[in-house]
C-alpha cells in the first residue's frame, strides 16, 4: 500500500526544512531536497513503528530480546513492510 502525504518545505541559509501537513509534529531538515525527503520518510516510519508493539517469544538466535520489558531487536537486516 502506498501512502501519499503532503510536505511543506523551504530553504534556510544552510538546509532545506520541511514538515508533513498530515503530521505537523514531524519536521526535519536535509542538506539537499532529496535528503530532506528521505529524512521525512524515516521520521514518519519511526513514528508509525513507535506505535507498534511487538512481542516475540522464540529460541531462534536471529532474535535478541530483553527480559526487563525493553526492546526486542532483530539480529540482521530487515525492511519495514506496509500493508
Backbone torsions as a table, in degrees:
resi	resn	phi	psi	omega
1	UNK	NA	130.2	176.1
2	UNK	-94.1	137.3	177.1
3	UNK	-111.3	127.1	179.6
4	UNK	-109.0	125.6	178.0
5	UNK	-130.4	167.7	-178.1
6	UNK	-111.9	130.1	179.6
7	UNK	-111.0	132.9	171.8
8	UNK	-100.6	130.1	-178.6
9	UNK	-140.8	157.2	178.7
10	UNK	-152.1	162.2	-177.4
11	UNK	-103.9	126.1	171.4
12	UNK	-95.1	-168.7	179.8
13	UNK	-62.1	-39.0	-175.0
14	UNK	-111.7	-33.1	-169.7
15	UNK	-127.7	160.7	164.8
16	UNK	-88.5	133.2	178.2
17	UNK	-117.3	146.1	-179.9
18	UNK	-159.2	161.2	175.3
19	UNK	-147.7	159.2	178.3
20	UNK	-87.9	133.3	177.3
21	UNK	-64.6	-39.0	-178.2
22	UNK	-72.9	-22.3	178.9
23	UNK	-139.0	77.3	-175.2
24	UNK	-63.4	-13.6	176.1
25	UNK	-74.2	-13.3	177.0
26	UNK	-93.9	107.2	-179.4
27	UNK	-137.3	138.2	-178.7
28	UNK	-153.3	-173.3	-177.9
29	UNK	-142.5	167.6	175.9
30	UNK	-159.4	152.3	177.8
31	UNK	-67.6	-30.8	177.4
32	UNK	-125.4	166.2	177.1
33	UNK	-64.1	-36.9	178.2
34	UNK	-63.9	-41.8	178.0
35	UNK	-65.9	-38.3	176.9
36	UNK	-60.3	-47.0	179.6
37	UNK	-60.1	-42.1	178.2
38	UNK	-64.4	-42.3	-179.8
39	UNK	-66.6	-36.5	176.9
40	UNK	-63.9	-43.8	178.1
41	UNK	-61.2	-45.0	179.3
42	UNK	-61.9	-43.5	179.8
43	UNK	-63.6	-40.2	178.1
44	UNK	-63.7	-45.9	179.8
45	UNK	-62.6	-39.2	177.3
46	UNK	-62.3	-41.5	179.3
47	UNK	-64.3	-45.1	-179.3
48	UNK	-65.8	-44.4	-178.8
49	UNK	-68.3	-27.6	178.1
50	UNK	-65.8	-25.8	-179.1
51	UNK	-85.9	-4.9	-177.7
52	UNK	-101.6	129.6	175.7
53	UNK	-103.0	127.6	-179.6
54	UNK	-117.5	126.1	176.6
55	UNK	-116.1	124.5	-177.9
56	UNK	-125.7	125.0	172.9
57	UNK	-120.6	103.4	-174.0
58	UNK	-153.3	147.9	172.9
59	UNK	-96.8	4.4	-179.8
60	UNK	-67.1	124.8	-179.4
61	UNK	-66.6	-7.9	177.3
62	UNK	-67.4	-25.8	-178.0
63	UNK	-103.3	138.1	173.8
64	UNK	-117.2	121.5	-179.0
65	UNK	-121.6	165.2	175.6
66	UNK	-118.1	136.7	-178.9
67	UNK	-85.0	-4.8	-177.6
68	UNK	-91.4	14.7	179.5
69	UNK	84.9	7.1	179.5
70	UNK	-78.6	-165.5	-174.6
71	UNK	-77.3	158.9	175.8
72	UNK	-111.9	128.4	-177.0
73	UNK	-113.8	145.0	175.8
74	UNK	-91.6	123.6	-177.8
75	UNK	-86.1	77.2	-178.7
76	UNK	162.0	-179.7	-179.0
77	UNK	-90.2	152.6	178.5
78	UNK	-152.9	158.9	177.8
79	UNK	-122.5	124.7	178.7
80	UNK	-62.0	138.6	179.2
81	UNK	-114.8	141.5	174.4
82	UNK	-111.0	149.1	-179.9
83	UNK	-122.5	NA	NA
